[in-house]
């Protein structure tokens, strides 16, 4: 659910709406914008209170309108959070104007294989080296990755080429 406040809504009115949402056992997220504030509800709203809560919120001072958002991944939707999420990992910024490419082998099989792939990744302009060190399989006889050794290779090769890394770690205890 998204509650759009009026442009002239006061801070006290915004806080009152957020409190009403908390009183219902839900988690409000205030989303200040250029002209108005919106308040999203990040948690699933139980069906038995959804309509009564919407009706109560619509009558509160400062509220312009209430919109039901029934799509998955509300926190990632532009309706719920219209601004870009921008963050940096080392020298690489994600979510800004630049497209960041991540590439590399599905499975790290050897340092030579990883280095050859990483050099191609860098040559193509990618900023992130990805590679699978842990490869869960249904058969215990299939290659399951190099594990911690593969992670060390990934770090070493990426450092040599000035790339950052990403991988999936399914079982860090192995």
FENLIN-V227266 format. One record per run of one state. SS is the DSSP state (hx for helix, st for strand, lp for the rest). FROM is the first residue (numbers start at 1). TO is the last residue. If there is no record, write none. Layout:
ss = [SS	SS]
from = [FROM	FROM]
to = [TO	TO]
//
This chain:
ss = [lp	st	lp	hx	lp	st	lp	st	lp	hx	lp	st	lp	hx	lp	st	lp	st	lp	st	lp	hx	lp	st	lp	hx	lp	st	lp]
from = [1	2	6	11	24	28	33	37	42	47	59	63	68	74	77	87	90	92	95	102	104	111	124	128	131	148	162	164	167]
to = [1	5	10	23	27	32	36	41	46	58	62	67	73	76	86	89	91	94	101	103	110	123	127	130	147	161	163	166	174]
//
